[in-house]
Structures are given as structure tokens and as C-alpha cells.
Amino acid sequence: MELVSLVLKRLFLLLLALLSCPANTIARGGDLGAHPPPGFMGPRGGLLARRLFEDNYPEITDEMTRGYMSNSELEVAVKKFSKRCANISRIYSIGKSGQGYPLWVIEISDKPGQEEPEPSFKFIGNVHGDEPVGRELLMLLANWLCDNYMTDTLATLIVKHVHLHILPTMNPDGFALRRRGNANNVDLNRDFPDQFYPINDIKHSRQPETRAIMTWVKEGHFTASASLHGGALVANYPWDGSQDTRKQYTASPDDKTFRYMASLYSRSHYNMSLSQEFEGGITNGALWYPIYGGMQDWNYIHGGCFELTLEISDNKWPQANEVSFESFIDDALCFDPLGECS
């Protein structure tokens, strides 16, 4: 159990060191002052409440996207990775987006595709189409593990003792269209069934990307998870909503564990831990602002999976050349909760 705990800690630490970029945008829901967050499930909720209004979001220019992988380039990168690192990986698709892009997953393990008594962890990037940093970092993480397996202690520990599943992009359509929502302009992080609003259970309105995630989680038996977002710098944990829709701390049954996981990430991220907005660099979702139909609550309730929403970059679109693994990996590897870092 101690080894598993250390491995899971290190998995978080690998990504937490990966970026601090300047700027100011809201990660989960647009301008909070002008209106309720997109996806707010009022008495007339449902599909319309999941849709977005494009004039709330700034235009994404060619200059902003320069250097980021297109969807076709990302697919090529995933397939090249699979061939280059075939001894410790496999790739598989969990479905297709509304416009037909395969939702490719990279599994990394010393025994990929095999059932083992080891924790299974997943990373999900690009939930919102206008938050691309996660998809780039997840490919960098995969390649770092491949390049350093059997030569680096941390990389070897992860590969040998965890089944790591990486979905670089959940929303390729939104990325291609340069907007937050998917091809149907639905915010995928408002599209999941929700404990507080049963109207979100309407199946015919559920998006293909959401259905793919739900099937994947139910079949995958994941231990823990993190989805990577942009527009803030904070580790967010359940619950995301409250029964009466008020902005208030709403604790899950495993609140202490979630706070520990979020704090572990934040304390190891210098800028996040010193946040002036969020005490300790962490926040309960409903205390920040309530959302309904979120992915992390659904994972916990229906998948038994402890998921955090990690807001990893204040700037949603930093220059692509700033998104590098090597620039930040030393900080991650030097963090040592056991006091062994020399």
C-alpha cells in the first residue's frame, strides 16, 4: 500500500511541475459576474442549459494556435508513439467525436492490456476545446516515460506498478472549431448525469464524447483520475454542485481524501500553493462556483474513481514553445515527500 501511495503521489507530481503561465481567464465557466456559469441546471434545464453562447468567449486567432498539434498531427503522434514504445504500451480508441475523430487512448504499463492487481490511473486532456495545454503535456508525459523507462527510477516505478491510461483529447471537435464546446456547442463538463439534477439523465441528449467516457470508466475500473484544464491555477475536487445551487462548501463522503490529493498536488507546485485566490491552491468545486453535469462527480459516484480537476495554466493559450516537459521535470523529480532528495 505504501508503494501504491508513493506511485500515485509521483504521478500527480509529474504533471504539477509542468506549467505556470500568466494571464486571466475563467477555466470552468466563463464570466462569473455577468451570468450563472454555462451549464447551470435551473428548473428549465436540460440540453439547452448545456449549450454555450459564443459571444462570451474571446476569438482564438491563428497566432494563438501556432505550434500546437492539429488533430491529425496528434493522431499521427499517438500512432508513432505506439510503434516506438510497443514494449510498454498499446493504443485503443474509446469511440469517436461527433465529427468522427477517434478518441485515442495510450495505455502505458510493463504489461499493457493485461489485468493486474495494480492501480489504474487515467489522465484526460482537452475537455474544453479552447484549453489545449493538457493535450500537449500528456503526449510529452507519455514520451518521457517511454524514453526513461529502465533508466530513471521514477519512470520505471510508474511503468511497473501502475496501468496509466492517457486520453490526450476528449474534445477534438471543439479544438478544431476553436471553441469551448464540442461540434454541437455543448460543454462536455456539463453533460454528465448529475446527482442533484436528474434531468441531466436524459440519454438522447447526451453527447458522443460523454457516452464514450462513461462506457470507458465503467469498463476500466480506474482507481484515480485527473482531467487537465486551463484558465486558472488550482486543484479542484468534489462536489462540484450543491442541492440548493448556492455557492457553498459541499463535501463528498471522501472529502478528507480528496483534500489530501488536491493538497499534495498544490504543495508541490510553487505558484499554485501560494495562490492569493484559493487557500493552499485547492478548492471545493461548489465553493468556487457550482456546476452541474460535471465529469469528476460522475466518476466518483458511478465509477468509484477519485478524480480531480486540475487547472494547470492561467493562460489557456501560452505560446506553444513554452509548453515543454524538460523545463519543469527537474522540479517534479526533486520533490521528495520521504526526504530522500539530495
Buried (B, 14 or more C-beta within 10 A) or exposed (E): EEEEEBBBBBBBBBBBBBBBBEEEBBBBBBEEEEEBBBBBBEEEBBBEBBBBEEEBBEEBEEEBBEEBBEBEEBBEBBEEBBEEBEEBBBBBEBBBBBBEBBBBBBBBBBEBEEEEEBBBBBBBBBBBBBBBBBBBBBBBBBBBBBEBBEEBEBBBBBBBBBBBBBBBBBBBBBBBBBBBBBBBBBBBBBBBBBBBBEBBEEEEBBBBBBBBBBEBBEEBEBBBBBBBBBBBBBBBBBBBBBEEBEEEEBBBEBBEEBBBBBBBBBBBBEBBBEBEEBEBBBBBBBBBBBBBBBBBBBBBBBBEBBBBBBBBBBBBBBEBEEBBBEEBBEBBBEBEBEEEEE
